[in-house]
């Protein structure tokens, strides 16, 4: 747990965090962000972040989200994935009103409320947070666990690889402890560094592993997603 302090920001962020020598990078990011069709679409459709369309593409490809499910959203702030899940569980995709299913979001950072979504702020490795989660689960296990967690990247490849691998390991362990055997885990990963090790860890834990890079992921980004289907050992 030596890198726990480096993990304090586990929620989704598209803007680079490394300030040193990043003026050109930040300018390019801002230009891309302003002109990004997914940013414009997110604003139009009421999503808090363009990340909603990444989960949407994954879901449309693999048909993971179904009404009536219990879904846990790890690293949920600012809430775009939870918003998408909530609409998928609502008649005609409504953002408010009737909903068939349960969504529990967890994050170290606060999140503005989303109707129908139970939010737990805290570190899910800690006893107090786990107790809150277990109370929210009500003795049930999740059908689906989604994780868009990402660490603050330092630019030091070995350190960044360790941080990414650590967060993925947390997501896998969480799924193994709190998900149904036939469930699925969606987790953000990054090419390079420890990518091959992360894929192998997924293959150890799941019957089927599928890599998928949504079109909503920026071309210059090394991010992709691994989807684990069906836990091994059951």
Secondary structure, DSSP 8 states (H G I E B T S, - for coil): -TTGGGGS--S---S----TT-HHHHHHHHHHHHH-HHHHHHHHHT-SSTTHHHHHHHHHHH----TT-EEEEET-TT-HHHHHHHHHTSGGG-SSS---SEEEEEESS-----TTEEEEES-TTSHHHHHHHHHHHTT--EEEEEE-------S-HHHHHHHHHHHHHHHHHHHHHHEEEEEEEEEEEESSTTHHHHHHHHHHHEEEEEEE--TTS-TT--EEEEEEEEETT-
